[in-house]
């Protein structure tokens, strides 16, 4: 081993042979030089960007929490006598979520959204899941990405309420209008998460004696699964991961429909939930073994 190498086998740098206090020879750095001034401006820009990123992360967390609460509220529809009252309450909660999204849109008004997308993607996916779940309960259909984006156009005239008349970006700046567009990836991931909520809705409705909902949900999930199958492996990595969970949800709903069709007349309605819970556990065990 060379004598210039230390005990770790790495060659020492040339300035390591000099004492620390002799390296700069007592010269102070002039903070008013053009180079130092440029780096100070870089520091301020990076600090501002980091602070904005942290604010967006907090807003995304709030959007996620409120969207989850809306989903939990909508699950009460299967056992509640007054469905319209719950839908009205869920709309109020979603309006509160949109006010949080308005703050996100204001933060990103002069920024490239894709530079901060990682900070807000979780909240946007959860919002898509909540909105699509409410839309399915109302219409038994899937809400489109364009419909969601139309709800995320805000103006100062109506204190943050949605502005239904689309406008160009130049008009947005003049009229004080903000918008936030859901990306296709966020939309697909939100719809994929929706399938798990529909599976729970199916099992809960059977437990309450509702025989029609499982077949409606099964047909809808089959259409969604076929759509995701067309994407295959050419889509984003996250979408392909969600496809396996979607397939599990579809299998559980189809097994519930099969039991209803074959043994529905033999099983009392108050025992249907117990039968399906046992079937679900068996499916989970089989998937764990495989």
C-alpha positions as CSV (number, residue, x, y, z in Angstrom):
1,X,0.0,0.0,0.0
2,X,1.3,3.4,-0.9
3,X,2.4,5.7,2.0
4,X,0.1,8.4,0.6
5,X,-2.9,6.3,1.3
6,X,-4.6,6.4,4.7
7,X,-5.8,3.4,6.8
8,X,-9.0,3.2,4.8
9,X,-7.2,2.8,1.5
10,X,-8.3,6.2,0.2
11,X,-5.8,8.7,-1.2
12,X,-5.6,11.9,0.9
13,X,-6.5,15.1,-0.7
14,X,-3.7,17.6,-1.1
15,X,-5.1,20.3,1.2
16,X,-5.6,17.7,4.0
17,X,-1.9,18.0,4.8
18,X,-2.3,21.6,5.9
19,X,-3.8,22.8,9.2
20,X,-7.4,23.9,8.9
21,X,-6.7,27.5,10.0
22,X,-4.1,27.9,7.3
23,X,-6.2,27.0,4.3
24,X,-7.8,30.3,3.7
25,X,-4.8,32.3,5.0
26,X,-7.1,34.5,7.0
27,X,-8.9,36.0,4.0
28,X,-12.6,36.8,4.5
29,X,-15.1,36.2,1.8
30,X,-16.6,39.3,0.3
31,X,-20.4,38.9,0.4
32,X,-21.0,41.7,-2.1
33,X,-19.3,40.0,-5.0
34,X,-21.5,39.1,-8.0
35,X,-21.0,35.4,-7.4
36,X,-22.1,35.6,-3.7
37,X,-25.1,37.8,-4.6
38,X,-26.1,35.3,-7.3
39,X,-25.9,32.4,-4.8
40,X,-27.9,34.4,-2.2
41,X,-30.7,34.8,-4.8
42,X,-30.5,31.0,-5.5
43,X,-30.8,30.4,-1.8
44,X,-33.9,32.5,-1.5
45,X,-35.5,30.9,-4.5
46,X,-34.8,27.4,-3.2
47,X,-36.1,28.3,0.3
48,X,-39.3,29.7,-1.2
49,X,-39.8,26.6,-3.3
50,X,-39.3,24.3,-0.3
51,X,-41.7,26.3,1.8
52,X,-44.3,26.1,-1.0
53,X,-43.8,22.4,-1.2
54,X,-44.4,21.9,2.5
55,X,-47.6,24.0,2.4
56,X,-48.8,21.8,-0.5
57,X,-48.1,18.6,1.4
58,X,-50.1,19.9,4.3
59,X,-53.0,20.9,2.1
60,X,-52.9,17.5,0.4
61,X,-53.0,15.8,3.8
62,X,-56.1,17.9,4.7
63,X,-57.8,17.0,1.4
64,X,-57.1,13.3,2.0
65,X,-58.6,13.4,5.5
66,X,-61.8,15.2,4.5
67,X,-62.2,13.0,1.4
68,X,-62.0,9.9,3.6
69,X,-64.6,11.3,5.9
70,X,-66.9,11.9,3.0
71,X,-66.4,8.3,1.9
72,X,-67.2,7.0,5.4
73,X,-70.4,9.2,5.4
74,X,-71.5,7.8,2.0
75,X,-71.2,4.2,3.3
76,X,-74.0,5.0,5.7
77,X,-76.4,5.1,2.8
78,X,-76.8,1.4,2.7
79,X,-78.3,1.4,6.2
80,X,-79.8,4.9,6.4
81,X,-83.5,5.4,5.5
82,X,-83.0,8.9,4.1
83,X,-80.5,8.8,1.3
84,X,-81.0,12.4,0.1
85,X,-80.0,13.8,3.5
86,X,-76.7,11.9,3.4
87,X,-76.0,13.0,-0.2
88,X,-76.7,16.6,0.7
89,X,-74.3,16.4,3.7
90,X,-71.7,14.7,1.5
91,X,-72.0,17.6,-1.0
92,X,-71.3,20.1,1.8
93,X,-68.2,18.1,2.8
94,X,-67.0,18.0,-0.8
95,X,-67.4,21.8,-1.1
96,X,-65.1,22.1,1.9
97,X,-62.6,19.8,0.2
98,X,-62.8,22.0,-3.0
99,X,-61.9,25.1,-0.8
100,X,-58.7,23.3,0.1
101,X,-58.1,22.5,-3.6
102,X,-58.7,26.2,-4.3
103,X,-55.7,27.0,-2.0
104,X,-53.6,24.5,-3.9
105,X,-54.6,26.2,-7.2
106,X,-53.6,29.6,-5.8
107,X,-50.3,28.2,-4.7
108,X,-49.7,26.8,-8.2
109,X,-51.1,29.8,-10.1
110,X,-47.6,30.9,-11.4
111,X,-45.9,27.5,-11.0
112,X,-45.5,24.4,-13.2
113,X,-47.9,21.9,-11.5
114,X,-45.8,19.0,-12.5
115,X,-42.8,20.2,-10.4
116,X,-45.1,20.0,-7.3
117,X,-47.2,17.0,-8.4
118,X,-45.7,14.6,-5.9
119,X,-46.8,16.8,-3.0
120,X,-50.5,16.8,-4.0
121,X,-51.1,13.6,-5.9
122,X,-52.3,11.6,-2.8
123,X,-54.9,14.2,-1.9
124,X,-56.1,14.5,-5.5
125,X,-56.5,10.7,-5.8
126,X,-58.6,10.6,-2.6
127,X,-60.7,13.4,-3.9
128,X,-61.4,11.6,-7.2
129,X,-62.3,8.5,-5.2
130,X,-64.8,10.5,-3.0
131,X,-66.4,12.4,-6.0
132,X,-66.7,9.3,-8.1
133,X,-68.2,7.3,-5.2
134,X,-70.9,9.9,-4.7
135,X,-71.5,10.1,-8.4
136,X,-72.0,6.3,-8.7
137,X,-74.5,6.3,-5.8
138,X,-76.5,9.0,-7.6
139,X,-76.3,7.8,-11.2
140,X,-74.8,4.3,-11.2
141,X,-72.2,5.5,-13.6
142,X,-68.6,6.7,-13.7
143,X,-67.9,10.4,-13.6
144,X,-65.5,11.6,-16.3
145,X,-62.3,13.5,-15.8
146,X,-63.7,16.5,-17.6
147,X,-66.6,16.7,-15.2
148,X,-64.3,16.6,-12.2
149,X,-62.1,19.4,-13.7
150,X,-65.1,21.6,-14.4
151,X,-65.8,21.5,-10.7
152,X,-62.3,22.7,-10.0
153,X,-62.6,26.1,-11.6
154,X,-62.8,28.8,-9.0
155,X,-63.4,32.6,-9.0
156,X,-63.3,35.4,-6.5
157,X,-66.8,36.6,-7.4
158,X,-68.5,33.7,-5.7
159,X,-66.0,33.3,-2.8
160,X,-64.4,30.1,-4.1
161,X,-67.5,28.4,-5.4
162,X,-67.1,26.6,-8.7
163,X,-67.3,28.7,-11.8
164,X,-69.1,26.6,-14.5
165,X,-68.0,28.7,-17.5
166,X,-64.6,27.7,-18.7
167,X,-62.2,30.4,-19.8
168,X,-58.8,30.7,-21.2
169,X,-55.7,31.2,-19.1
170,X,-55.4,34.9,-20.1
171,X,-59.0,35.5,-19.1
172,X,-58.3,33.6,-15.8
173,X,-55.6,36.1,-14.8
174,X,-57.8,39.1,-15.7
175,X,-60.9,37.8,-13.9
176,X,-59.2,36.4,-10.8
177,X,-60.0,32.8,-11.7
178,X,-58.1,29.8,-10.5
179,X,-58.2,26.2,-11.8
180,X,-56.6,22.9,-11.0
181,X,-56.7,20.1,-13.5
182,X,-56.7,16.5,-12.4
183,X,-54.0,14.6,-14.3
184,X,-55.0,11.3,-16.1
185,X,-52.8,9.3,-13.7
186,X,-54.5,10.8,-10.7
187,X,-57.9,10.1,-12.2
188,X,-57.0,6.4,-13.0
189,X,-55.6,5.8,-9.6
190,X,-58.6,7.4,-7.9
191,X,-61.0,5.2,-9.9
192,X,-58.9,2.1,-9.1
193,X,-59.3,2.9,-5.4
194,X,-63.1,3.4,-5.9
195,X,-63.5,-0.3,-6.7
196,X,-62.5,-1.2,-3.2
197,X,-65.2,1.1,-1.8
198,X,-67.8,-0.4,-4.2
199,X,-66.9,-3.9,-3.0
200,X,-67.6,-2.8,0.6
201,X,-70.8,-1.1,-0.4
202,X,-71.9,-4.4,-2.1
203,X,-71.3,-6.5,1.0
204,X,-72.9,-4.0,3.3
205,X,-76.0,-3.7,1.0
206,X,-76.4,-7.5,1.0
207,X,-76.3,-7.5,4.8
208,X,-79.2,-5.0,4.8
209,X,-81.3,-7.2,2.4
210,X,-80.6,-5.2,-0.8
211,X,-80.4,-7.8,-3.5
212,X,-80.1,-5.5,-6.6
213,X,-77.1,-3.4,-5.7
214,X,-74.5,-6.4,-5.8
215,X,-75.5,-7.1,-9.4
216,X,-75.3,-3.4,-10.4
217,X,-71.9,-3.1,-8.8
218,X,-70.7,-6.3,-10.4
219,X,-71.5,-5.2,-13.9
220,X,-69.9,-1.8,-13.2
221,X,-66.7,-3.3,-11.8
222,X,-66.5,-5.6,-14.8
223,X,-66.6,-2.7,-17.2
224,X,-63.9,-0.8,-15.2
225,X,-61.7,-3.9,-15.1
226,X,-62.0,-4.3,-18.8
227,X,-61.0,-0.7,-19.3
228,X,-57.9,-1.1,-17.1
229,X,-57.0,-4.3,-19.0
230,X,-56.8,-2.3,-22.2
231,X,-54.1,-0.1,-20.6
232,X,-52.1,-3.2,-19.5
233,X,-48.4,-2.7,-18.9
234,X,-48.1,0.3,-21.2
235,X,-49.5,2.6,-18.5
236,X,-47.8,4.0,-15.4
237,X,-46.3,1.6,-12.9
238,X,-48.8,2.6,-10.2
239,X,-51.8,1.7,-12.4
240,X,-50.5,-1.8,-13.0
241,X,-50.1,-2.2,-9.2
242,X,-53.8,-1.2,-8.7
243,X,-55.0,-3.7,-11.3
244,X,-54.4,-6.6,-8.9
245,X,-56.4,-5.0,-6.1
246,X,-59.2,-4.2,-8.6
247,X,-59.2,-7.9,-9.7
248,X,-59.6,-8.9,-6.0
249,X,-62.5,-6.6,-5.5
250,X,-64.2,-7.9,-8.6
251,X,-63.8,-11.5,-7.6
252,X,-65.4,-10.8,-4.2
253,X,-68.4,-9.1,-5.7
254,X,-68.8,-11.8,-8.3
255,X,-68.7,-14.5,-5.6
256,X,-71.4,-12.6,-3.7
257,X,-73.6,-12.4,-6.8
258,X,-73.0,-16.1,-7.5
259,X,-74.1,-17.0,-4.0
260,X,-77.2,-14.8,-4.3
261,X,-78.2,-16.3,-7.6
262,X,-77.7,-19.9,-6.6
263,X,-78.5,-19.9,-2.9
264,X,-80.3,-16.6,-2.4
265,X,-83.7,-18.3,-1.9
266,X,-82.3,-20.7,0.7
267,X,-80.6,-18.2,2.9
268,X,-82.6,-15.8,5.1
269,X,-81.8,-12.2,4.4
270,X,-80.5,-11.5,7.9
271,X,-77.9,-14.3,7.4
272,X,-76.6,-13.2,4.0
273,X,-73.9,-10.9,5.5
274,X,-72.4,-13.7,7.5
275,X,-72.3,-16.0,4.5
276,X,-70.5,-13.4,2.4
277,X,-68.0,-12.5,5.2
278,X,-67.0,-16.2,5.4
279,X,-66.6,-16.4,1.6
280,X,-64.5,-13.2,1.6
281,X,-62.2,-14.7,4.3
282,X,-61.9,-17.9,2.2
283,X,-60.9,-15.9,-0.9
284,X,-58.3,-14.0,1.0
285,X,-56.8,-17.2,2.4
286,X,-56.6,-18.7,-1.1
287,X,-54.9,-15.6,-2.5
288,X,-52.4,-15.7,0.4
289,X,-51.5,-19.3,-0.3
290,X,-51.1,-18.7,-4.0
